[in-house]
Amino acid sequence: MTDVYLIDRRRPASHDQLLLALDGMAPWVRPKIRYLEAPLKTAASALPRGASVVGIHACGRRTDDCLRLAIAIRGPVALMPCCYGQTTPDAPRALRAVLGRRLSSDIHRTYRLIEAGYDVEWSAIPRTVTPMNRILIGLPRAAG
């Protein structure tokens, strides 16, 4: 059985309503949901090694927290960053000056994944859905 772990500092009020709505369409979902009320920075100890990490519009530093979490548990990762103004300025200043904060941040994140032993691809959803549409996908390379 595949479990889905939802992680946030606190459970949103809409969580139970969403599960009720899913019950009518997909009753097999609820038994697979595990909710962890915890900061992302401490979630690694509660997740199985190799679990996939997905961050969709994980604002600012939360994208980087998802990245660290995936690396810590050696799991595949898919991130759609947003709110780059809140991103920690880890990317080299020269890149930020020439390429801008958004692109330089994601280039820096790409190199972090590569250095951690991941193969990385970029994808995107249509800009009509959201202008912050870039998706970073990282798969751990097989040991050996």
Number of C-alpha atoms within 10 A of each C-alpha: 5 9 13 16 17 14 15 14 10 11 14 9 8 9 10 11 11 10 15 14 11 14 13 9 9 11 12 11 14 14 11 12 14 12 14 17 13 15 14 18 13 11 19 17 11 11 14 12 14 15 19 19 22 18 19 15 17 17 17 16 18 21 26 22 18 21 25 18 23 25 23 15 19 21 19 20 25 23 23 22 25 22 15 19 12 11 19 12 15 12 19 12 13 10 15 16 10 10 13 13 21 18 16 21 22 22 15 16 19 21 15 15 22 16 10 15 17 22 17 18 12 14 12 12 13 10 10 8 8 12 10 18 18 20 20 22 19 25 19 19 14 8 5 3
